[in-house]
């Protein structure tokens, strides 16, 4: 039962706005936060009646092929209520469908249930709509088997909160995929605390959110002269050029975790700059012109405990201690896994064990605890 939303899940939801491949991680995390045997993210094209999958887990290919005919069948009650219930902010369950139509068992009499859900063992579902416009509906649906409990009221409430984050993330992703004339209207980024900029291949500034504008006014690591983005320190200027060039060199192979650099910053710790391609092949939703998004965050700028100290204080194995140290230093979980030569799934398993040993529930709590340990070690 999801009594709270794990911080890792909400963080991954927003990472998906910049790195579409992260939707796979979002769905995987949802499957554990809201226990289910199948997790689906898809676009419903109402005319023509067709489903376009983004991520499907727990659904065999043969059933994917059969979905269009059975879901759009005339007796499917979900189609009857599309205009009302397939809207952002509306959480859907079988029980809510029955209440809305005032017809107990209405879904269980449909061919969609009897010929598609039931043969796969599915009975209970929990769904939401992230987008509904111009005859296209973006849905996420989780399925449970008949011998599993229905989704509880607490899970529905948690899923409702999560849905708001997912809708914002998808809106951000879609904004980035608009044609050039709309690229400067990415106001959704203005509320983010991180500095965000969109540049072309010559590093000409196409968009800067409020945090980025503030950073540029102060010339903190970055500056914009005649509309061109540059590093304030001469030693870092070529590195910034190389980072942006790497995005446009081959958008098929560059992702958010591939390119990053640290920029020196007067009077403050260094800034971490990551580049994300916005080219045609990098976006799964709509084609766009070539552009790159730069995400600028503060580097931790602290020395953490050595791996041996982490092992001694918290009873971690050598591998667990190395993972904890990399994460505390600001690495992402996938990046840390690559550095350690282990799979992402193994890294997640290690992290869960580290959380248990350190008696924490999130990466932020883990880092805070390691900082406290480091301060205590220095004072002794």
C-alpha positions, 0 to 999 in steps of 0.5 A: 500500500502506498501510504506516501510517495517515495521521493525517488518516484517524484524525482524520476517523474520530473527527470522524464520531462528532460529525459523521455527514456526515464518514463520506463523508470517511472512506470517501474517505480509505480509498479512497486509503489502501487503493487500491480502486475501490469503498468501501461502508458499510452496515447489513445487516438480517438479518431482513428481509433488507435492506441500508441504505446509509450511504455507497456509492462506486463502485457504480451504483444498479442494482447497489445494487438488486440487492444484497439478492437476490444477497447473501442468496442461499443459496449466498453463503458470507458468509451461511453464516458471518455469526455467526462472521465478521460480528463487530467485530474480525474482518477479512474477505478472500476468502482468509480466507473460503477458509481458514475454510471450507477450500474454495478458490474457494468465493466464486467459485462463488456467484451473489453473485460471478458475478452481482453482483461479477464483472459490475462487475469486482470480485474482491478485497475487504477488510471489517470489521464495526463493529457486530453486535447485535439482527440488525443488522450494520454493515459496511465493505467495499472492492473491487478489480478482478480485475487489481489485487493482493489486499490484502496482509498489511500492508494487512490489519494496518493495516485491523485497527488502523483498524477499532478506531478506526471501531468506537469512533467508531460506538459514540460516535455511537450512544451519542449517539442513545440516548433521554434516560434513557441520555444520561447514560451516555456513558462512552465520552467519558471517555477523550477528552482533549477536554472534552465536554458534552451540554446541553439547550436551556436549557444544563442540563448532561446529561452531562460527561466527566472532562475537562469536569468538571475544566475546570468545577471550575477554572472555566476559561472555563466554569462550571456553576451549578445545573446550567446551563452558563455562560461565566466571563467576562461578556463571553462569556456571551451568545455562549455562549447564542447558540451553543447557541440556534443549534443548537436554532433549526434542527437541519437546517442547523447542523453542527460547522463552523457554530458555534464561539466562543472563550472567554477563560480566566484565565492560559491561552490561549482555549478553542474551543467547538464545538456539534453538534446531536443533534436528530432530523434531525441523526443518521442512525442512531436518532432522539433527543430534542433535545440539543446536544453541546459540544466544548471544545479549547485554542486554539493561542494562537500567532502563526504566520509570515506567508504571505509568510514561508511562501512564502519558506521552503518555496517554496509558492505564495500559495494553498498558504501561505494554506492552511498558515497557516489550518490552523496557526491551528487551522482544519479543512481544510473550514473553511479551504477555505471561507475560501479560496473553494476546494473541499474536494478542491482544499484536499486537493490543495494540502495534499499539495503543502505536505506534500511541499514541507515534507517532512512527513507530517501536519498536526501535523508541519506545524504543529510545523515552522511553530512552529519556523520562527517561533521561529527567525525571532524569534531572528534 
